[in-house]
Amino acid sequence: MRKLFVEDVLKSPGKLLALCFIVYLAATSFFVGIFLCFVAVRWFRKQLVLKAKALEAADAEAARERANEAREQALNTATANAAAQASPAPVTQTPPARQYARSAVVIPMKKTGTHD
């Protein structure tokens, strides 16, 4: 919300007046200045915690991805080894002829009556 407030401050005179009033109070009042410093420190700490959580989540996701890849690779090698041991002499077969399904989009052309 603070980003939105600061970014749009030049577009709206009311927001500019409110920001100037806050800066004036912070400059003239010691207590308001201390309060704004506490708010700024709290916001900064919150942002650091959010970034740390995001980094931990990214690391966990990368570890899960690496584990999945390793598991898939192990499964592929196991099936390849089992297939190699099961059939020592591969039998070559001709692939079946392709059969195309009839599409609902293609409409056969009607005969016009000419014999060409």
Secondary structure per residue as TSV (DSSP state, phi and psi in degrees):
chain	resnum	aa	ss	phi	psi
A	1	M	-	360.0	-36.0
A	2	R	H	-64.8	-39.2
A	3	K	H	-61.2	-45.7
A	4	L	H	-61.0	-41.6
A	5	F	H	-64.1	-45.4
A	6	V	H	-72.3	-36.8
A	7	E	H	-68.5	-37.3
A	8	D	T	-91.9	8.6
A	9	V	T	-66.0	-33.1
A	10	L	T	-80.3	-18.1
A	11	K	T	-83.1	-23.2
A	12	S	-	-124.9	124.1
A	13	P	H	-67.7	-28.2
A	14	G	H	-66.6	-41.1
A	15	K	H	-68.4	-37.5
A	16	L	H	-63.5	-42.2
A	17	L	H	-63.5	-41.8
A	18	A	H	-64.8	-40.9
A	19	L	H	-65.4	-41.9
A	20	C	H	-63.5	-38.5
A	21	F	H	-64.6	-41.5
A	22	I	H	-65.5	-42.2
A	23	V	H	-65.9	-39.2
A	24	Y	H	-63.1	-46.0
A	25	L	H	-62.8	-39.5
A	26	A	H	-66.9	-33.7
A	27	A	H	-75.9	-34.1
A	28	T	H	-93.7	-24.4
A	29	S	-	-113.6	125.7
A	30	F	H	-64.6	-41.9
A	31	F	H	-68.3	-39.1
A	32	V	H	-66.3	-38.3
A	33	G	H	-62.4	-44.2
A	34	I	H	-62.4	-43.6
A	35	F	H	-60.1	-44.7
A	36	L	H	-66.3	-33.6
A	37	C	H	-65.8	-42.8
A	38	F	H	-62.1	-42.0
A	39	V	H	-63.0	-42.1
A	40	A	H	-65.2	-42.1
A	41	V	H	-65.6	-41.2
A	42	R	H	-63.4	-43.5
A	43	W	H	-63.2	-42.0
A	44	F	H	-63.7	-43.0
A	45	R	H	-63.9	-40.2
A	46	K	H	-62.8	-42.0
A	47	Q	H	-64.3	-38.9
A	48	L	H	-64.4	-41.1
A	49	V	H	-64.6	-41.5
A	50	L	H	-62.9	-41.3
A	51	K	H	-66.1	-40.1
A	52	A	H	-64.0	-41.6
A	53	K	H	-64.2	-39.0
A	54	A	H	-64.8	-40.5
A	55	L	H	-66.2	-41.0
A	56	E	H	-63.6	-40.8
A	57	A	H	-65.2	-39.1
A	58	A	H	-66.1	-40.7
A	59	D	H	-64.9	-41.8
A	60	A	H	-63.7	-40.8
A	61	E	H	-64.5	-40.6
A	62	A	H	-65.5	-39.1
A	63	A	H	-65.6	-41.3
A	64	R	H	-62.4	-40.5
A	65	E	H	-64.8	-42.7
A	66	R	H	-63.7	-39.5
A	67	A	H	-65.5	-41.0
A	68	N	H	-63.6	-42.6
A	69	E	H	-63.9	-41.4
A	70	A	H	-65.4	-40.5
A	71	R	H	-64.7	-43.4
A	72	E	H	-63.9	-39.8
A	73	Q	H	-65.6	-40.6
A	74	A	H	-64.9	-41.0
A	75	L	H	-64.3	-41.3
A	76	N	H	-64.2	-43.0
A	77	T	H	-68.8	-36.0
A	78	A	H	-66.4	-42.7
A	79	T	H	-69.4	-35.1
A	80	A	H	-66.7	-41.1
A	81	N	H	-66.7	-40.7
A	82	A	H	-65.9	-39.5
A	83	A	H	-67.9	-37.8
A	84	A	H	-68.2	-36.8
A	85	Q	H	-76.5	-32.5
A	86	A	H	-73.2	-40.3
A	87	S	-	-122.9	95.2
A	88	P	S	-71.5	-32.5
A	89	A	S	-116.8	105.3
A	90	P	-	-70.3	138.9
A	91	V	-	-95.8	126.6
A	92	T	-	-88.0	128.6
A	93	Q	-	-123.6	148.0
A	94	T	-	-79.1	139.0
A	95	P	-	-68.9	145.6
A	96	P	-	-67.7	155.3
A	97	A	-	-65.8	143.5
A	98	R	-	-69.5	136.9
A	99	Q	-	-119.1	120.7
A	100	Y	-	-96.4	136.7
A	101	A	-	-77.4	151.2
A	102	R	-	-79.3	128.1
A	103	S	-	-88.1	143.6
A	104	A	S	-74.9	-16.7
A	105	V	S	-80.4	-33.6
A	106	V	-	-82.2	122.2
A	107	I	-	-111.2	128.8
A	108	P	-	-65.5	144.1
A	109	M	-	-75.6	141.2
A	110	K	-	-78.1	148.1
A	111	K	-	-75.4	138.9
A	112	T	-	-92.8	-11.4
A	113	G	S	104.2	-9.4
A	114	T	-	-87.6	151.7
A	115	H	-	-111.1	70.4
A	116	D	-	-98.6	360.0
